[in-house]
């Protein structure tokens, strides 16, 4: 055991923790989820003898009830979705019927889809562990971007089971289906694991990829059965039906045993009452994790951002610095952007027990096998009830005692959840929202489908007016119509330019100049301007590097090792332009109320600079300049305009109105995520006048020196010094994804609930002048932002003001 990490029993550690002075006063809820015995079933009659023997080799003599039900329903020809908790044995729900069919007919083929390459590799090992016990081994292969070309050819010809991800199916398999003709002709099963992850933009893309898969299967005469698996969400059967395009049987009675779990809600103490500031949730999480690790309790700590993962990893490694070199193996960081070999090394260390503590983003929320962990700490509410239970379920994969601790941030949503634990424990998880008919997404996949197979007159593709879209694409010379068919007409390869998860498919690589240009990691296109700008501190498992140069054209960031006592945070400015007004509130179009709208906008994000923040104290040590290309996007937005003449009736100057909009907008963004059951980052926010192209900075500005001044009545001056006329202050909440996923239209329909909910949050806050739990952190709005935001929101409610 590493020095400072002496093994103790978890129950004793929790008893001490509950009485600790730093913990007990902050506890808002302690819920004990009792242990539950398993529900078992004998192996089904249709299970072949060779599989029975293979299961016995693994020590399995009986199945959980949900595993047996899944086998029987799939064997009977049904599509199913299995919805049970983490570590409940869902893998056997698809491996058993697939292997049973292969044992009966070696021409049977199966396609396994997992949302990440890491999960695909993990499940390959699971499959081989069971298939290896058969008399004639059944080979499965992963097929992804890392698969060499010669191996790909062999897989297409020989593989009975292909394990891949949606991105590879979209860009590497469906467009080349003629090379897979034998596979598709005999395709009998499609497994879609982690179905709950297919929501938002990714899920909307996924539905369209599956529509293309159905077309290709029909072309080759196959009608595969679908086996879906999901964590608990409110509408699993609905999501599965959209993916399968048919009936799906729901299996949600969990038969696996469950050990006792204790769930704690912790609200860090207030440290500056006047400002409503609380102790840092990172510091609180570090303290709690330190208590667990000091006692030898295997622990996972989830953080909401990649930067926070690196900061917490550093703090915990510093805490156990006396452990020497062994601390590097005992405490690890884990996030997207790490190289595959490093992630596999960390996963292996967790499974083997060499690593006792890991700090991760939601990258480890999915079912990658990381062994048996005893404690889970969530540093900030993950944004949804479903994700919270999924992360908490990463501890307690055995039958013994486990615990989960949710440490709240100061944001309105976190504070609501932490102060109303009954809401969390008494409410079902959220719906997974999909908008596969989003025109941007739909057009992309219709083009991909036309490349794969020509469309016929009368053919359907979802619920779209297909012939109208096909004729439009023919007019643009993307397609060519010959009689009753539409053919692909361009030389380009459409799937190659469409990413299922982001605006751009090409990542930036991070290169260490001091180590012979060794690649350290990757950064996705959208995150690059926020993380690898020149002067940024880039961290890998708390090791620090400074970005020297960013080669934007070649997608490379060059770094060198450093030992700074600070980390960096980008300062982002957003402005937008209204392209089309789709909806307006007809009953709220004059004095006595604000003006609500919903429509299409063009958003431009500009990284203006960065802050240097000292470790532990978060003291601002200064600013740096950044000059990078802007990132642009066409999306949808919900907005409210308050003309200055109406602000005068409220009793606010234009500057006070802008600050009130900033405070109200902060609350509205968090309340909106609560109303829509989405994550806060799914919505963007900005304030200004889109017609004059003037926008209010999101926080105290010490980067840009061209911030417009205010005149006597608060209106901004133009470059000549003349006061701008017709200034229309506007608050925008926009879908943070290209094309939008329907969040804005839902907000418009629930605008009254949004305003009343935001007013309730601000009025119900204990602070005097505004704080991060209501109108935002100090400096983000004016000194009277709370008072003015209340007056503004009251004015927004029809009939009041």
VENNOR-V218829 format. One record per residue. N is the residue number from 1. PSI is psi in degrees with one decimal (999 if undefined). OMEGA is omega as a letter, one per 40 degrees, with the letter a starting at -180 (NA if undefined). BURIAL is I if it has 9 or more other C-alpha atoms within 8 Angstrom, else O. Layout:
n psi omega burial
N PSI OMEGA BURIAL
N PSI OMEGA BURIAL
This chain:
n psi omega burial
1 135.7 a O
2 140.6 i I
3 137.7 a O
4 -1.8 i I
5 74.3 a I
6 130.6 a I
7 127.3 i I
8 164.0 i I
9 139.8 a O
10 -38.4 a I
11 -39.5 i O
12 -38.5 i O
13 -42.9 a I
14 -36.7 i O
15 -43.9 i O
16 -40.5 a O
17 -42.4 a I
18 -23.8 i O
19 -1.4 a O
20 142.4 a O
21 -30.0 a O
22 -16.5 a O
23 -50.0 a I
24 -46.2 a I
25 -16.4 a O
26 -3.2 a I
27 121.5 i I
28 -15.5 i I
29 142.8 i I
30 108.8 a I
31 127.4 i O
32 117.6 i O
33 113.4 a O
34 158.4 i O
35 155.1 i I
36 135.5 i O
37 153.9 i O
38 155.8 i I
39 118.2 a I
40 160.0 i I
41 147.3 i I
42 157.1 i O
43 132.3 a I
44 152.1 a O
45 -32.9 a O
46 -2.7 a O
47 125.7 a I
48 158.4 a O
49 -37.7 a O
50 -36.0 i O
51 -35.8 i I
52 -42.9 i I
53 -40.8 i I
54 -38.8 i I
55 -40.5 i I
56 -36.4 i I
57 -28.5 i O
58 6.4 i O
59 17.5 a O
60 114.6 i O
61 -18.7 i O
62 158.3 i O
63 154.5 i I
64 154.6 a I
65 -37.3 a I
66 -29.6 i I
67 -43.1 i I
68 -41.5 i I
69 -41.0 i I
70 -43.6 i I
71 -47.3 a I
72 -41.0 a I
73 -43.0 i I
74 -42.3 i I
75 -29.2 i O
76 -0.5 i O
77 8.6 a O
78 152.5 i I
79 141.7 a I
80 157.1 i I
81 125.7 a I
82 121.1 a I
83 96.9 i I
84 164.9 a I
85 172.2 i I
86 142.3 i I
87 32.8 i O
88 10.1 i I
89 32.1 a I
90 -25.9 a I
91 -41.2 i O
92 -20.3 i O
93 -27.1 i I
94 -33.7 a I
95 -38.4 a I
96 -53.7 i I
97 -33.4 i I
98 -49.9 a I
99 -35.2 i I
100 -41.6 i I
101 -39.4 i I
102 -39.7 i I
103 -30.0 i O
104 -26.1 a O
105 109.0 a O
106 -3.0 i O
107 -8.0 a O
108 137.0 i I
109 149.9 i I
110 142.9 i I
111 120.8 i I
112 128.6 i I
113 122.3 i I
114 145.8 a I
115 -18.2 i I
116 155.5 i O
117 -35.4 a I
118 -43.0 a I
119 -36.0 i I
120 -44.0 i I
121 -39.8 a I
122 -42.9 a I
123 -25.0 i O
124 -43.5 i I
125 -39.3 i O
126 -45.8 a I
127 -47.5 a I
128 -32.4 i I
129 -32.5 i O
130 -45.5 a I
131 -26.4 i I
132 -18.6 i I
133 -1.7 i I
134 154.9 a I
135 -47.6 i O
136 109.1 a O
137 140.4 i O
138 121.6 a I
139 133.8 i I
140 151.1 a I
141 142.4 i I
142 140.8 a I
143 100.1 a I
144 -169.0 a I
145 -18.1 a O
146 -3.4 a O
147 123.0 i I
148 154.8 a O
149 -43.5 a O
150 -33.1 i O
151 -35.5 i O
152 -42.0 i I
153 -42.0 i O
154 -38.4 i I
155 -43.9 a I
156 -32.5 a I
157 -36.7 a I
158 -23.2 a O
159 132.8 i I
160 -32.9 i I
161 123.9 i I
162 124.3 a I
163 118.9 a I
164 -167.1 i I
165 164.2 a I
166 -34.5 a I
167 -41.4 a I
168 -36.7 i I
169 -42.3 a I
170 -47.9 a I
171 -20.7 a I
172 -13.8 a I
173 -57.6 a I
174 -42.4 i I
175 -18.5 a I
176 34.4 a I
177 -24.5 i I
178 -27.5 i O
179 -14.1 a O
180 20.7 a I
181 -43.4 a I
182 -38.9 i O
183 -49.7 a I
184 -32.1 i I
185 -31.1 a I
186 11.7 a I
187 117.4 a I
188 -24.2 a I
189 139.9 i I
190 120.2 i I
191 127.0 i I
192 100.8 a I
193 160.3 i I
194 47.2 a I
195 -27.6 a I
196 -17.6 i I
197 -13.0 a O
198 77.5 i I
199 170.2 a I
200 -145.0 a I
201 -46.7 a I
202 -45.4 i I
203 -37.1 i I
204 -40.3 i I
205 -43.2 a I
206 -41.4 i I
207 -41.3 a I
208 -33.2 i I
209 -40.3 i I
210 -33.7 i I
211 -40.2 i I
212 -39.3 i I
213 -43.1 i I
214 -41.7 i O
215 -46.0 a O
216 -41.5 i I
217 -43.1 i I
218 -36.8 i I
219 -37.2 a O
220 1.9 i I
221 19.5 i O
222 149.5 i I
223 78.5 a O
224 153.6 i I
225 148.5 a I
226 131.1 i I
227 109.0 a I
228 146.0 i I
229 142.2 a I
230 151.4 i I
231 174.2 a I
232 121.0 i I
233 171.4 a I
234 -27.9 a I
235 53.4 a I
236 -39.9 a I
237 -37.6 i I
238 -45.3 i O
239 -43.9 a I
240 -40.4 i I
241 -36.0 i I
242 -34.5 i I
243 -38.8 a I
244 -24.1 a I
245 45.2 i O
246 -175.5 i O
247 145.6 a O
248 131.3 i I
249 129.7 a I
250 125.2 i I
251 103.7 a I
252 12.6 i O
253 107.3 a O
254 125.1 i I
255 -1.4 a I
256 148.8 i I
257 157.4 a I
258 132.4 i I
259 169.3 i I
260 137.0 i I
261 133.0 i I
262 128.0 a I
263 123.5 a I
264 136.6 i I
265 124.2 a I
266 128.2 i I
267 110.6 a I
268 148.2 a I
269 152.9 i O
270 130.0 a I
271 -21.4 i O
272 94.7 a O
273 -39.1 a O
274 -36.3 a O
275 -4.0 a I
276 24.5 a I
277 134.7 i I
278 162.2 i I
279 145.1 a I
280 130.1 i O
281 -27.8 i I
282 -43.1 i I
283 -39.8 a I
284 -44.5 i I
285 -39.4 i I
286 -41.7 a I
287 -44.9 a O
288 -45.3 i O
289 -37.3 i I
290 -39.0 i I
291 -42.4 i I
292 -50.7 a I
293 -36.7 i I
294 -28.0 a I
295 8.6 i I
296 19.5 i I
297 122.3 i I
298 128.5 a I
299 139.4 i I
300 134.4 i I
301 120.9 i I
302 136.5 i I
303 154.6 a I
304 -13.4 i I
305 159.4 i O
306 -37.2 i I
307 -44.0 i O
308 -30.8 i I
309 -46.4 a I
310 -40.1 a I
311 -46.7 i I
312 -38.0 i I
313 -44.2 i I
314 -46.1 a I
315 -41.9 a I
316 -37.3 i I
317 -38.1 i I
318 -37.7 a O
319 -35.8 a O
320 34.6 a I
321 -28.1 i O
322 -11.5 a O
323 -4.4 i I
324 -151.0 a O
325 -25.3 a O
326 -22.3 a O
327 -28.5 i I
328 -31.3 i O
329 -30.3 a I
330 -33.4 a I
331 121.3 a I
332 156.0 i I
333 157.9 a I
334 125.4 i I
335 168.2 i I
336 146.4 a O
337 -22.7 i O
338 150.4 i I
339 150.1 a I
340 -42.3 a O
341 -37.0 i O
342 -42.0 i O
343 -41.9 i I
344 -37.8 i I
345 -42.0 i O
346 -43.8 i I
347 -42.5 a I
348 -40.8 i I
349 -36.6 i I
350 -43.9 a I
351 -39.3 a I
352 -6.2 i O
353 3.2 i O
354 -32.7 i I
355 122.7 a I
356 -22.0 a I
357 137.4 i I
358 137.7 i I
359 125.5 a I
360 153.7 i I
361 -168.5 i I
362 7.1 i I
363 -27.7 i I
364 10.5 i I
365 -32.8 a I
366 175.1 a I
367 31.3 i O
368 135.4 a O
369 111.5 i O
370 25.1 i I
371 -164.4 a I
372 112.3 i I
373 151.6 a I
374 -27.8 a I
375 142.0 i I
376 131.1 i I
377 125.5 i I
378 110.9 a I
379 84.7 a I
380 142.2 i I
381 127.0 a I
382 -9.4 i I
383 -15.9 i I
384 153.9 i I
385 -40.5 a I
386 -46.3 a I
387 -35.0 i I
388 -47.6 i I
389 -36.1 i O
390 -44.4 i I
391 -43.4 i I
392 -30.4 a I
393 -8.0 i I
394 -16.3 i I
395 141.8 i I
396 37.9 i I
397 -11.3 i I
398 -162.4 a O
399 1.1 a I
400 -176.2 a O
401 140.9 i I
402 170.1 i I
403 157.5 i I
404 139.2 a I
405 120.3 i I
406 117.4 i I
407 120.2 a I
408 145.9 i I
409 -178.4 a I
410 2.7 a I
411 156.2 a I
412 -41.7 a I
413 -45.1 i I
414 -43.1 a I
415 -35.4 i I
416 -47.5 a O
417 -45.2 a I
418 -27.8 i I
419 -12.4 i O
420 64.0 a O
421 -28.6 i I
422 -32.9 i O
423 -46.2 a O
424 -50.7 a I
425 -17.2 a O
426 -1.1 a O
427 147.4 i O
428 156.2 i O
429 167.6 a I
430 165.8 i I
431 145.4 i O
432 114.8 a I
433 133.8 i O
434 148.0 i I
435 67.7 a I
436 -15.4 i I
437 2.5 i I
438 123.7 a I
439 -38.3 i O
440 -46.8 a O
441 -45.5 a I
442 -46.3 i I
443 -40.6 a I
444 -45.1 a I
445 -26.5 i I
446 -38.2 i I
447 -43.7 i I
448 -42.2 a I
449 -37.9 i I
450 -34.1 i I
451 -37.6 a I
452 -44.0 a I
453 139.6 i O
454 146.9 i I
455 143.7 i I
456 152.6 i O
457 132.9 a O
458 -6.8 i O
459 146.9 i O
460 150.8 i O
461 89.4 a O
462 -146.7 a O
463 16.7 a O
464 155.1 i O
465 82.1 a O
466 -45.4 a I
467 -37.4 i O
468 -42.1 i O
469 -42.1 a I
470 -41.3 i I
471 -37.0 i I
472 -45.4 i O
473 -30.9 i I
474 -38.3 i I
475 -34.4 i O
476 1.6 i O
477 24.0 i I
478 -38.1 i I
479 164.2 i I
480 126.7 a I
481 126.8 i I
482 105.6 a O
483 -121.7 a O
484 23.1 a O
485 150.7 i I
486 126.5 a I
487 152.0 i I
488 134.1 a I
489 -8.1 a O
490 163.7 i O
491 -19.7 a O
492 168.9 a O
493 99.0 a O
494 -38.5 a I
495 -25.1 a I
496 -23.3 a O
497 9.5 a O
498 116.6 i I
499 136.8 i I
500 -17.8 a I
501 -16.3 a O
502 177.4 a O
503 -41.5 a O
504 143.9 a I
505 -17.1 a I
506 124.2 i O
507 161.0 i I
508 143.9 i I
509 145.4 i I
510 123.2 a I
511 128.8 i I
512 109.0 a I
513 -29.0 a I
514 -10.7 a O
515 40.4 i O
516 38.1 i O
517 40.9 i I
518 136.2 i O
519 126.7 a O
520 -33.5 a I
521 -173.4 i I
522 153.4 i I
523 130.1 a I
524 159.6 a I
525 -45.9 a I
526 -31.6 a I
527 -18.5 a O
528 -48.3 a I
529 -20.0 a I
530 -11.6 a I
531 -29.4 a I
532 36.5 i I
533 155.6 i I
534 129.0 a I
535 -12.3 a I
536 149.7 i I
537 117.2 i I
538 132.1 a I
539 142.1 i I
540 110.5 a I
541 44.3 i I
542 -8.3 i I
543 131.7 a O
544 140.2 i I
545 145.8 i I
546 135.0 i I
547 119.5 i I
548 -50.0 i I
549 152.1 i I
550 110.3 i I
551 89.5 a I
552 -40.2 a O
553 -38.7 a O
554 7.0 i O
555 49.7 i I
556 136.5 i I
557 122.8 a I
558 127.2 a I
559 162.6 i I
560 150.1 i I
561 147.7 i I
562 170.7 i O
563 50.4 a O
564 153.2 i O
565 18.8 a O
566 163.5 i O
567 170.6 a I
568 153.0 i I
569 126.3 a I
570 147.6 i I
571 117.9 a I
572 133.6 i I
573 143.1 a I
574 136.0 i I
575 159.2 a I
576 169.7 i I
577 132.8 i I
578 125.8 i I
579 -36.5 a O
580 135.1 i O
581 113.2 a I
582 -38.6 a O
583 143.0 i O
584 155.6 a I
585 107.9 a I
586 -20.9 a O
587 7.8 a O
588 49.3 a I
589 29.7 i I
590 -167.4 i O
591 143.5 a O
592 1.7 a I
593 166.3 i I
594 -179.2 a I
595 113.0 a I
596 140.5 a I
597 162.4 i I
598 139.3 a I
599 -161.7 a I
600 141.1 a I
601 159.8 i I
602 119.0 a I
603 136.0 i I
604 123.1 i I
605 131.1 a I
606 121.0 i I
607 111.3 a I
608 -21.3 a I
609 -162.7 i I
610 156.2 i I
611 147.4 i I
612 113.9 a I
613 126.3 a I
614 136.4 i I
615 145.6 i I
616 -49.1 a O
617 -18.5 a O
618 24.1 i O
619 135.4 i O
620 112.7 a O
621 -3.5 i O
622 -178.8 a O
623 158.3 i I
624 153.5 a I
625 150.5 i O
626 136.0 i I
627 97.1 a O
628 158.4 i O
629 146.6 i O
630 156.8 i O
631 129.3 a O
632 153.6 a O
633 142.4 i I
634 122.9 a I
635 -168.0 i I
636 155.1 a I
637 157.3 i I
638 134.4 a I
639 158.5 i I
640 128.9 a I
641 134.0 i I
642 96.7 a I
643 149.6 a I
644 -34.8 a I
645 -32.5 i O
646 -32.6 i I
647 -35.9 i I
648 -37.6 i I
649 -33.7 i O
650 -24.6 a I
651 25.6 a O
652 138.2 i I
653 169.5 a I
654 -39.3 i I
655 -41.4 i I
656 -36.6 i I
657 -43.1 i I
658 -41.7 i I
659 -33.5 i I
660 -40.5 i I
661 -37.7 i I
662 -44.7 a I
663 -45.0 i I
664 -38.9 a I
665 -37.9 i I
666 -48.1 i I
667 -41.3 a I
668 -36.1 i I
669 -41.4 a I
670 -39.4 i I
671 -36.1 i I
672 -43.3 i I
673 -32.6 i I
674 -45.7 a I
675 -39.7 a O
676 -6.8 a I
677 45.9 i I
678 -178.4 i I
679 150.5 a I
680 -37.0 a I
681 -8.5 i O
682 -13.5 i I
683 133.5 i I
684 163.2 a I
685 135.6 i I
686 161.8 a I
687 134.7 i I
688 -158.0 i I
689 107.2 a I
690 -21.0 a I
691 -37.6 i O
692 -7.4 a O
693 45.4 i I
694 130.1 a I
695 141.7 a I
696 126.0 i O
697 147.1 a O
698 -19.2 a O
699 173.1 a O
700 128.4 a O
701 116.4 i O
702 14.8 i O
703 -61.8 a I
704 133.4 a O
705 1.4 a O
706 21.5 i O
707 126.7 a O
708 146.4 i O
709 171.3 i O
710 141.5 i I
711 -167.4 a I
712 -38.3 a O
713 10.2 i O
714 -8.5 a I
715 143.1 a I
716 150.3 i I
717 150.1 i I
718 -172.7 a I
719 -23.4 a O
720 -5.5 a O
721 -1.3 i O
722 140.6 i O
723 131.9 a I
724 130.5 i I
725 155.4 i O
726 22.1 a O
727 128.7 a I
728 86.9 i I
729 131.2 a I
730 137.7 i I
731 127.6 i I
732 134.9 i I
733 117.2 a I
734 150.7 i I
735 125.5 a I
736 27.3 i I
737 143.4 i I
738 131.7 i I
739 -20.4 a I
740 155.7 i I
741 21.2 i I
742 0.3 a I
743 -38.6 a I
744 -42.6 a I
745 -35.8 i I
746 -38.5 i I
747 -42.6 i I
748 -41.6 a I
749 -20.2 a O
750 29.1 a O
751 -36.1 i O
752 -42.9 i O
753 -38.0 a O
754 -46.8 a I
755 -47.8 a I
756 -39.5 i I
757 -39.8 i I
758 -39.9 i I
759 -41.0 i I
760 -40.9 i O
761 -46.2 a I
762 -45.1 a I
763 -30.5 a O
764 -4.7 a O
765 141.8 a O
766 -13.2 a O
767 165.9 a I
768 -42.0 a O
769 10.3 a I
770 143.1 a I
771 177.3 a I
772 -15.1 i I
773 -4.8 i I
774 -67.3 a I
775 1.7 i I
776 167.4 a I
777 159.7 i I
778 135.8 i I
779 -18.1 a O
780 -27.4 i I
781 -179.6 a I
782 173.9 a I
783 -26.6 a O
784 25.0 a O
785 -35.9 a I
786 -49.1 i I
787 -46.4 a O
788 -34.4 i I
789 -38.4 i I
790 -45.1 i I
791 -39.4 a I
792 -45.7 a I
793 -36.9 i I
794 -39.2 i I
795 -30.1 a I
796 -23.0 a I
797 119.4 i I
798 135.9 i I
799 -8.2 i O
800 167.1 i O
801 999 NA I
